[in-house]
Amino acid sequence: MKLNNRNVIDVEVDGVDPTDYPDFCDAYFCYAIWEDTKEELTDDELIKLTEECGDALHEMAYEYYI
């Protein structure tokens, strides 16, 4: 996954509500690190990642659910 043309790894999702299946509109990225520096993304960066990578978020939420 990429944000600001940098690779993001070890991404974790939270807020997966089974009653919200299949939309998972409350899901969000709660943790990730930059691949190059191994630093955690800030809360603002996680919000941006959630906004820009909605397809990946939905897929991860679905996998978390099943």
PyMOL Python script that loads the backbone (N, CA, C, O; Angstrom):
from pymol import cmd

cmd.read_pdbstr("""\
ATOM      1  N   MET A   1       0.842  -1.159   0.000  1.00  0.00           N
ATOM      2  CA  MET A   1       0.000   0.000   0.000  1.00  0.00           C
ATOM      3  C   MET A   1       0.897   1.233   0.000  1.00  0.00           C
ATOM      4  O   MET A   1       1.987   1.217   0.572  1.00  0.00           O
ATOM      5  N   LYS A   2       0.435   2.296  -0.640  1.00  0.00           N
ATOM      6  CA  LYS A   2       1.240   3.511  -0.722  1.00  0.00           C
ATOM      7  C   LYS A   2       0.461   4.716  -0.211  1.00  0.00           C
ATOM      8  O   LYS A   2      -0.758   4.806  -0.355  1.00  0.00           O
ATOM      9  N   LEU A   3       1.204   5.631   0.386  1.00  0.00           N
ATOM     10  CA  LEU A   3       0.685   6.921   0.801  1.00  0.00           C
ATOM     11  C   LEU A   3       1.782   7.936   0.545  1.00  0.00           C
ATOM     12  O   LEU A   3       2.919   7.747   0.978  1.00  0.00           O
ATOM     13  N   ASN A   4       1.455   8.996  -0.145  1.00  0.00           N
ATOM     14  CA  ASN A   4       2.446  10.028  -0.493  1.00  0.00           C
ATOM     15  C   ASN A   4       3.649   9.421  -1.216  1.00  0.00           C
ATOM     16  O   ASN A   4       4.788   9.823  -0.982  1.00  0.00           O
ATOM     17  N   ASN A   5       3.391   8.465  -2.083  1.00  0.00           N
ATOM     18  CA  ASN A   5       4.424   7.771  -2.864  1.00  0.00           C
ATOM     19  C   ASN A   5       5.443   7.030  -2.008  1.00  0.00           C
ATOM     20  O   ASN A   5       6.572   6.801  -2.444  1.00  0.00           O
ATOM     21  N   ARG A   6       5.056   6.658  -0.802  1.00  0.00           N
ATOM     22  CA  ARG A   6       5.900   5.852   0.082  1.00  0.00           C
ATOM     23  C   ARG A   6       5.137   4.595   0.443  1.00  0.00           C
ATOM     24  O   ARG A   6       3.915   4.622   0.592  1.00  0.00           O
ATOM     25  N   ASN A   7       5.859   3.490   0.585  1.00  0.00           N
ATOM     26  CA  ASN A   7       5.239   2.217   0.947  1.00  0.00           C
ATOM     27  C   ASN A   7       4.892   2.190   2.427  1.00  0.00           C
ATOM     28  O   ASN A   7       5.661   2.635   3.279  1.00  0.00           O
ATOM     29  N   VAL A   8       3.716   1.655   2.704  1.00  0.00           N
ATOM     30  CA  VAL A   8       3.222   1.483   4.063  1.00  0.00           C
ATOM     31  C   VAL A   8       3.053  -0.014   4.294  1.00  0.00           C
ATOM     32  O   VAL A   8       2.491  -0.717   3.454  1.00  0.00           O
ATOM     33  N   ILE A   9       3.541  -0.504   5.440  1.00  0.00           N
ATOM     34  CA  ILE A   9       3.481  -1.936   5.732  1.00  0.00           C
ATOM     35  C   ILE A   9       2.878  -2.163   7.118  1.00  0.00           C
ATOM     36  O   ILE A   9       2.620  -1.217   7.863  1.00  0.00           O
ATOM     37  N   ASP A  10       2.661  -3.428   7.444  1.00  0.00           N
ATOM     38  CA  ASP A  10       2.120  -3.847   8.742  1.00  0.00           C
ATOM     39  C   ASP A  10       0.828  -3.098   9.089  1.00  0.00           C
ATOM     40  O   ASP A  10       0.634  -2.648  10.218  1.00  0.00           O
ATOM     41  N   VAL A  11      -0.026  -2.983   8.108  1.00  0.00           N
ATOM     42  CA  VAL A  11      -1.268  -2.230   8.255  1.00  0.00           C
ATOM     43  C   VAL A  11      -2.289  -3.053   9.038  1.00  0.00           C
ATOM     44  O   VAL A  11      -2.484  -4.239   8.772  1.00  0.00           O
ATOM     45  N   GLU A  12      -2.939  -2.405  10.006  1.00  0.00           N
ATOM     46  CA  GLU A  12      -3.981  -3.056  10.800  1.00  0.00           C
ATOM     47  C   GLU A  12      -5.270  -2.260  10.681  1.00  0.00           C
ATOM     48  O   GLU A  12      -5.253  -1.035  10.568  1.00  0.00           O
ATOM     49  N   VAL A  13      -6.388  -2.978  10.707  1.00  0.00           N
ATOM     50  CA  VAL A  13      -7.703  -2.356  10.593  1.00  0.00           C
ATOM     51  C   VAL A  13      -8.471  -2.559  11.896  1.00  0.00           C
ATOM     52  O   VAL A  13      -8.299  -3.566  12.583  1.00  0.00           O
ATOM     53  N   ASP A  14      -9.316  -1.591  12.222  1.00  0.00           N
ATOM     54  CA  ASP A  14     -10.148  -1.677  13.421  1.00  0.00           C
ATOM     55  C   ASP A  14     -11.520  -1.106  13.071  1.00  0.00           C
ATOM     56  O   ASP A  14     -11.713  -0.548  11.991  1.00  0.00           O
ATOM     57  N   GLY A  15     -12.456  -1.249  13.982  1.00  0.00           N
ATOM     58  CA  GLY A  15     -13.791  -0.719  13.773  1.00  0.00           C
ATOM     59  C   GLY A  15     -14.659  -1.590  12.883  1.00  0.00           C
ATOM     60  O   GLY A  15     -15.651  -1.117  12.328  1.00  0.00           O
ATOM     61  N   VAL A  16     -14.298  -2.860  12.740  1.00  0.00           N
ATOM     62  CA  VAL A  16     -15.086  -3.772  11.911  1.00  0.00           C
ATOM     63  C   VAL A  16     -16.269  -4.251  12.730  1.00  0.00           C
ATOM     64  O   VAL A  16     -16.106  -4.942  13.735  1.00  0.00           O
ATOM     65  N   ASP A  17     -17.463  -3.877  12.291  1.00  0.00           N
ATOM     66  CA  ASP A  17     -18.698  -4.208  12.981  1.00  0.00           C
ATOM     67  C   ASP A  17     -19.474  -5.230  12.148  1.00  0.00           C
ATOM     68  O   ASP A  17     -19.922  -4.906  11.048  1.00  0.00           O
ATOM     69  N   PRO A  18     -19.638  -6.447  12.646  1.00  0.00           N
ATOM     70  CA  PRO A  18     -20.334  -7.482  11.876  1.00  0.00           C
ATOM     71  C   PRO A  18     -21.752  -7.088  11.474  1.00  0.00           C
ATOM     72  O   PRO A  18     -22.256  -7.560  10.455  1.00  0.00           O
ATOM     73  N   THR A  19     -22.398  -6.236  12.254  1.00  0.00           N
ATOM     74  CA  THR A  19     -23.754  -5.828  11.891  1.00  0.00           C
ATOM     75  C   THR A  19     -23.751  -4.857  10.721  1.00  0.00           C
ATOM     76  O   THR A  19     -24.806  -4.556  10.163  1.00  0.00           O
ATOM     77  N   ASP A  20     -22.590  -4.369  10.350  1.00  0.00           N
ATOM     78  CA  ASP A  20     -22.450  -3.432   9.242  1.00  0.00           C
ATOM     79  C   ASP A  20     -22.034  -4.131   7.945  1.00  0.00           C
ATOM     80  O   ASP A  20     -21.759  -3.475   6.940  1.00  0.00           O
ATOM     81  N   TYR A  21     -21.990  -5.468   7.974  1.00  0.00           N
ATOM     82  CA  TYR A  21     -21.638  -6.226   6.783  1.00  0.00           C
ATOM     83  C   TYR A  21     -22.662  -5.951   5.693  1.00  0.00           C
ATOM     84  O   TYR A  21     -23.848  -5.918   6.020  1.00  0.00           O
ATOM     85  N   PRO A  22     -22.319  -5.756   4.456  1.00  0.00           N
ATOM     86  CA  PRO A  22     -21.009  -5.809   3.832  1.00  0.00           C
ATOM     87  C   PRO A  22     -20.343  -4.443   3.662  1.00  0.00           C
ATOM     88  O   PRO A  22     -19.304  -4.346   3.009  1.00  0.00           O
ATOM     89  N   ASP A  23     -20.922  -3.392   4.238  1.00  0.00           N
ATOM     90  CA  ASP A  23     -20.380  -2.049   4.001  1.00  0.00           C
ATOM     91  C   ASP A  23     -19.134  -1.721   4.819  1.00  0.00           C
ATOM     92  O   ASP A  23     -18.186  -1.126   4.306  1.00  0.00           O
ATOM     93  N   PHE A  24     -19.140  -2.108   6.082  1.00  0.00           N
ATOM     94  CA  PHE A  24     -18.032  -1.822   6.992  1.00  0.00           C
ATOM     95  C   PHE A  24     -17.654  -0.338   6.976  1.00  0.00           C
ATOM     96  O   PHE A  24     -16.476   0.015   6.908  1.00  0.00           O
ATOM     97  N   CYS A  25     -18.670   0.520   7.039  1.00  0.00           N
ATOM     98  CA  CYS A  25     -18.412   1.961   6.943  1.00  0.00           C
ATOM     99  C   CYS A  25     -17.715   2.527   8.177  1.00  0.00           C
ATOM    100  O   CYS A  25     -17.206   3.647   8.128  1.00  0.00           O
ATOM    101  N   ASP A  26     -17.678   1.788   9.272  1.00  0.00           N
ATOM    102  CA  ASP A  26     -16.988   2.259  10.475  1.00  0.00           C
ATOM    103  C   ASP A  26     -15.539   1.776  10.556  1.00  0.00           C
ATOM    104  O   ASP A  26     -14.817   2.146  11.481  1.00  0.00           O
ATOM    105  N   ALA A  27     -15.115   0.965   9.610  1.00  0.00           N
ATOM    106  CA  ALA A  27     -13.747   0.435   9.627  1.00  0.00           C
ATOM    107  C   ALA A  27     -12.742   1.544   9.291  1.00  0.00           C
ATOM    108  O   ALA A  27     -13.032   2.467   8.529  1.00  0.00           O
ATOM    109  N   TYR A  28     -11.573   1.419   9.876  1.00  0.00           N
ATOM    110  CA  TYR A  28     -10.508   2.395   9.629  1.00  0.00           C
ATOM    111  C   TYR A  28      -9.160   1.738   9.890  1.00  0.00           C
ATOM    112  O   TYR A  28      -9.077   0.712  10.564  1.00  0.00           O
ATOM    113  N   PHE A  29      -8.104   2.343   9.349  1.00  0.00           N
ATOM    114  CA  PHE A  29      -6.759   1.872   9.624  1.00  0.00           C
ATOM    115  C   PHE A  29      -6.321   2.428  10.967  1.00  0.00           C
ATOM    116  O   PHE A  29      -6.371   3.637  11.193  1.00  0.00           O
ATOM    117  N   CYS A  30      -5.891   1.543  11.858  1.00  0.00           N
ATOM    118  CA  CYS A  30      -5.512   1.966  13.207  1.00  0.00           C
ATOM    119  C   CYS A  30      -4.002   1.919  13.440  1.00  0.00           C
ATOM    120  O   CYS A  30      -3.502   2.463  14.425  1.00  0.00           O
ATOM    121  N   TYR A  31      -3.287   1.268  12.534  1.00  0.00           N
ATOM    122  CA  TYR A  31      -1.838   1.141  12.720  1.00  0.00           C
ATOM    123  C   TYR A  31      -1.202   0.840  11.373  1.00  0.00           C
ATOM    124  O   TYR A  31      -1.756   0.098  10.561  1.00  0.00           O
ATOM    125  N   ALA A  32      -0.052   1.416  11.150  1.00  0.00           N
ATOM    126  CA  ALA A  32       0.764   1.116   9.979  1.00  0.00           C
ATOM    127  C   ALA A  32       2.135   1.744  10.195  1.00  0.00           C
ATOM    128  O   ALA A  32       2.284   2.669  10.994  1.00  0.00           O
ATOM    129  N   ILE A  33       3.121   1.245   9.490  1.00  0.00           N
ATOM    130  CA  ILE A  33       4.458   1.835   9.570  1.00  0.00           C
ATOM    131  C   ILE A  33       4.979   2.096   8.168  1.00  0.00           C
ATOM    132  O   ILE A  33       4.598   1.440   7.199  1.00  0.00           O
ATOM    133  N   TRP A  34       5.863   3.080   8.099  1.00  0.00           N
ATOM    134  CA  TRP A  34       6.541   3.363   6.836  1.00  0.00           C
ATOM    135  C   TRP A  34       7.575   2.275   6.597  1.00  0.00           C
ATOM    136  O   TRP A  34       8.328   1.918   7.503  1.00  0.00           O
ATOM    137  N   GLU A  35       7.613   1.754   5.391  1.00  0.00           N
ATOM    138  CA  GLU A  35       8.549   0.676   5.075  1.00  0.00           C
ATOM    139  C   GLU A  35       9.999   1.144   5.161  1.00  0.00           C
ATOM    140  O   GLU A  35      10.867   0.399   5.615  1.00  0.00           O
ATOM    141  N   ASP A  36      10.260   2.369   4.729  1.00  0.00           N
ATOM    142  CA  ASP A  36      11.650   2.825   4.664  1.00  0.00           C
ATOM    143  C   ASP A  36      12.244   3.212   6.024  1.00  0.00           C
ATOM    144  O   ASP A  36      13.430   2.987   6.262  1.00  0.00           O
ATOM    145  N   THR A  37      11.441   3.783   6.907  1.00  0.00           N
ATOM    146  CA  THR A  37      11.975   4.256   8.190  1.00  0.00           C
ATOM    147  C   THR A  37      11.526   3.418   9.387  1.00  0.00           C
ATOM    148  O   THR A  37      12.078   3.545  10.480  1.00  0.00           O
ATOM    149  N   LYS A  38      10.529   2.567   9.180  1.00  0.00           N
ATOM    150  CA  LYS A  38       9.933   1.745  10.249  1.00  0.00           C
ATOM    151  C   LYS A  38       9.258   2.593  11.314  1.00  0.00           C
ATOM    152  O   LYS A  38       9.023   2.106  12.420  1.00  0.00           O
ATOM    153  N   GLU A  39       8.939   3.851  11.013  1.00  0.00           N
ATOM    154  CA  GLU A  39       8.228   4.720  11.941  1.00  0.00           C
ATOM    155  C   GLU A  39       6.725   4.530  11.771  1.00  0.00           C
ATOM    156  O   GLU A  39       6.239   4.283  10.667  1.00  0.00           O
ATOM    157  N   GLU A  40       5.996   4.648  12.879  1.00  0.00           N
ATOM    158  CA  GLU A  40       4.541   4.540  12.832  1.00  0.00           C
ATOM    159  C   GLU A  40       3.949   5.759  12.147  1.00  0.00           C
ATOM    160  O   GLU A  40       4.471   6.866  12.274  1.00  0.00           O
ATOM    161  N   LEU A  41       2.864   5.553  11.423  1.00  0.00           N
ATOM    162  CA  LEU A  41       2.134   6.667  10.851  1.00  0.00           C
ATOM    163  C   LEU A  41       1.435   7.432  11.967  1.00  0.00           C
ATOM    164  O   LEU A  41       0.998   6.847  12.959  1.00  0.00           O
ATOM    165  N   THR A  42       1.337   8.730  11.795  1.00  0.00           N
ATOM    166  CA  THR A  42       0.620   9.560  12.759  1.00  0.00           C
ATOM    167  C   THR A  42      -0.885   9.348  12.575  1.00  0.00           C
ATOM    168  O   THR A  42      -1.319   8.730  11.603  1.00  0.00           O
ATOM    169  N   ASP A  43      -1.663   9.863  13.508  1.00  0.00           N
ATOM    170  CA  ASP A  43      -3.118   9.761  13.382  1.00  0.00           C
ATOM    171  C   ASP A  43      -3.605  10.432  12.099  1.00  0.00           C
ATOM    172  O   ASP A  43      -4.480   9.900  11.416  1.00  0.00           O
ATOM    173  N   ASP A  44      -3.048  11.588  11.771  1.00  0.00           N
ATOM    174  CA  ASP A  44      -3.444  12.280  10.543  1.00  0.00           C
ATOM    175  C   ASP A  44      -3.095  11.464   9.302  1.00  0.00           C
ATOM    176  O   ASP A  44      -3.869  11.424   8.345  1.00  0.00           O
ATOM    177  N   GLU A  45      -1.936  10.818   9.314  1.00  0.00           N
ATOM    178  CA  GLU A  45      -1.540   9.979   8.182  1.00  0.00           C
ATOM    179  C   GLU A  45      -2.446   8.762   8.061  1.00  0.00           C
ATOM    180  O   GLU A  45      -2.783   8.347   6.952  1.00  0.00           O
ATOM    181  N   LEU A  46      -2.844   8.184   9.198  1.00  0.00           N
ATOM    182  CA  LEU A  46      -3.769   7.046   9.170  1.00  0.00           C
ATOM    183  C   LEU A  46      -5.130   7.457   8.621  1.00  0.00           C
ATOM    184  O   LEU A  46      -5.760   6.690   7.891  1.00  0.00           O
ATOM    185  N   ILE A  47      -5.584   8.644   8.959  1.00  0.00           N
ATOM    186  CA  ILE A  47      -6.850   9.145   8.418  1.00  0.00           C
ATOM    187  C   ILE A  47      -6.741   9.309   6.905  1.00  0.00           C
ATOM    188  O   ILE A  47      -7.644   8.923   6.163  1.00  0.00           O
ATOM    189  N   LYS A  48      -5.648   9.873   6.465  1.00  0.00           N
ATOM    190  CA  LYS A  48      -5.441  10.053   5.020  1.00  0.00           C
ATOM    191  C   LYS A  48      -5.363   8.703   4.312  1.00  0.00           C
ATOM    192  O   LYS A  48      -5.912   8.543   3.222  1.00  0.00           O
ATOM    193  N   LEU A  49      -4.690   7.740   4.918  1.00  0.00           N
ATOM    194  CA  LEU A  49      -4.600   6.395   4.352  1.00  0.00           C
ATOM    195  C   LEU A  49      -5.988   5.782   4.244  1.00  0.00           C
ATOM    196  O   LEU A  49      -6.310   5.149   3.238  1.00  0.00           O
ATOM    197  N   THR A  50      -6.805   5.962   5.262  1.00  0.00           N
ATOM    198  CA  THR A  50      -8.172   5.450   5.252  1.00  0.00           C
ATOM    199  C   THR A  50      -8.969   6.074   4.114  1.00  0.00           C
ATOM    200  O   THR A  50      -9.722   5.384   3.426  1.00  0.00           O
ATOM    201  N   GLU A  51      -8.805   7.374   3.916  1.00  0.00           N
ATOM    202  CA  GLU A  51      -9.529   8.075   2.860  1.00  0.00           C
ATOM    203  C   GLU A  51      -9.061   7.671   1.460  1.00  0.00           C
ATOM    204  O   GLU A  51      -9.875   7.531   0.548  1.00  0.00           O
ATOM    205  N   GLU A  52      -7.760   7.485   1.296  1.00  0.00           N
ATOM    206  CA  GLU A  52      -7.207   7.235  -0.031  1.00  0.00           C
ATOM    207  C   GLU A  52      -7.181   5.765  -0.425  1.00  0.00           C
ATOM    208  O   GLU A  52      -7.100   5.455  -1.614  1.00  0.00           O
ATOM    209  N   CYS A  53      -7.245   4.870   0.522  1.00  0.00           N
ATOM    210  CA  CYS A  53      -7.129   3.444   0.219  1.00  0.00           C
ATOM    211  C   CYS A  53      -8.379   2.694   0.662  1.00  0.00           C
ATOM    212  O   CYS A  53      -8.290   1.643   1.297  1.00  0.00           O
ATOM    213  N   GLY A  54      -9.533   3.234   0.327  1.00  0.00           N
ATOM    214  CA  GLY A  54     -10.804   2.659   0.740  1.00  0.00           C
ATOM    215  C   GLY A  54     -11.024   1.240   0.263  1.00  0.00           C
ATOM    216  O   GLY A  54     -11.588   0.425   0.992  1.00  0.00           O
ATOM    217  N   ASP A  55     -10.585   0.926  -0.964  1.00  0.00           N
ATOM    218  CA  ASP A  55     -10.757  -0.435  -1.480  1.00  0.00           C
ATOM    219  C   ASP A  55      -9.970  -1.444  -0.655  1.00  0.00           C
ATOM    220  O   ASP A  55     -10.482  -2.510  -0.312  1.00  0.00           O
ATOM    221  N   ALA A  56      -8.733  -1.104  -0.340  1.00  0.00           N
ATOM    222  CA  ALA A  56      -7.908  -2.004   0.470  1.00  0.00           C
ATOM    223  C   ALA A  56      -8.482  -2.127   1.875  1.00  0.00           C
ATOM    224  O   ALA A  56      -8.467  -3.210   2.460  1.00  0.00           O
ATOM    225  N   LEU A  57      -8.984  -1.034   2.414  1.00  0.00           N
ATOM    226  CA  LEU A  57      -9.598  -1.056   3.737  1.00  0.00           C
ATOM    227  C   LEU A  57     -10.802  -1.990   3.752  1.00  0.00           C
ATOM    228  O   LEU A  57     -10.947  -2.810   4.659  1.00  0.00           O
ATOM    229  N   HIS A  58     -11.655  -1.865   2.757  1.00  0.00           N
ATOM    230  CA  HIS A  58     -12.849  -2.708   2.692  1.00  0.00           C
ATOM    231  C   HIS A  58     -12.462  -4.182   2.587  1.00  0.00           C
ATOM    232  O   HIS A  58     -13.066  -5.032   3.240  1.00  0.00           O
ATOM    233  N   GLU A  59     -11.467  -4.481   1.776  1.00  0.00           N
ATOM    234  CA  GLU A  59     -11.015  -5.866   1.621  1.00  0.00           C
ATOM    235  C   GLU A  59     -10.466  -6.413   2.933  1.00  0.00           C
ATOM    236  O   GLU A  59     -10.754  -7.551   3.304  1.00  0.00           O
ATOM    237  N   MET A  60      -9.672  -5.601   3.637  1.00  0.00           N
ATOM    238  CA  MET A  60      -9.115  -6.051   4.914  1.00  0.00           C
ATOM    239  C   MET A  60     -10.218  -6.221   5.954  1.00  0.00           C
ATOM    240  O   MET A  60     -10.173  -7.157   6.752  1.00  0.00           O
ATOM    241  N   ALA A  61     -11.204  -5.330   5.955  1.00  0.00           N
ATOM    242  CA  ALA A  61     -12.319  -5.451   6.889  1.00  0.00           C
ATOM    243  C   ALA A  61     -13.096  -6.726   6.621  1.00  0.00           C
ATOM    244  O   ALA A  61     -13.494  -7.421   7.555  1.00  0.00           O
ATOM    245  N   TYR A  62     -13.310  -7.034   5.368  1.00  0.00           N
ATOM    246  CA  TYR A  62     -14.028  -8.264   5.007  1.00  0.00           C
ATOM    247  C   TYR A  62     -13.243  -9.485   5.471  1.00  0.00           C
ATOM    248  O   TYR A  62     -13.825 -10.414   6.031  1.00  0.00           O
ATOM    249  N   GLU A  63     -11.925  -9.499   5.245  1.00  0.00           N
ATOM    250  CA  GLU A  63     -11.093 -10.632   5.671  1.00  0.00           C
ATOM    251  C   GLU A  63     -11.093 -10.757   7.191  1.00  0.00           C
ATOM    252  O   GLU A  63     -11.090 -11.867   7.724  1.00  0.00           O
ATOM    253  N   TYR A  64     -11.097  -9.629   7.884  1.00  0.00           N
ATOM    254  CA  TYR A  64     -11.146  -9.620   9.345  1.00  0.00           C
ATOM    255  C   TYR A  64     -12.458 -10.229   9.823  1.00  0.00           C
ATOM    256  O   TYR A  64     -12.499 -10.954  10.817  1.00  0.00           O
ATOM    257  N   TYR A  65     -13.525  -9.920   9.096  1.00  0.00           N
ATOM    258  CA  TYR A  65     -14.861 -10.381   9.460  1.00  0.00           C
ATOM    259  C   TYR A  65     -15.028 -11.881   9.297  1.00  0.00           C
ATOM    260  O   TYR A  65     -15.639 -12.535  10.142  1.00  0.00           O
ATOM    261  N   ILE A  66     -14.479 -12.442   8.199  1.00  0.00           N
ATOM    262  CA  ILE A  66     -14.697 -13.874   7.937  1.00  0.00           C
ATOM    263  C   ILE A  66     -13.658 -14.696   8.605  1.00  0.00           C
ATOM    264  O   ILE A  66     -13.678 -15.922   8.498  1.00  0.00           O
TER     265      ILE A  66
END
""", "prot")
cmd.dss("prot")
cmd.show_as("cartoon", "prot")
cmd.util.cbc("prot")
cmd.orient("prot")
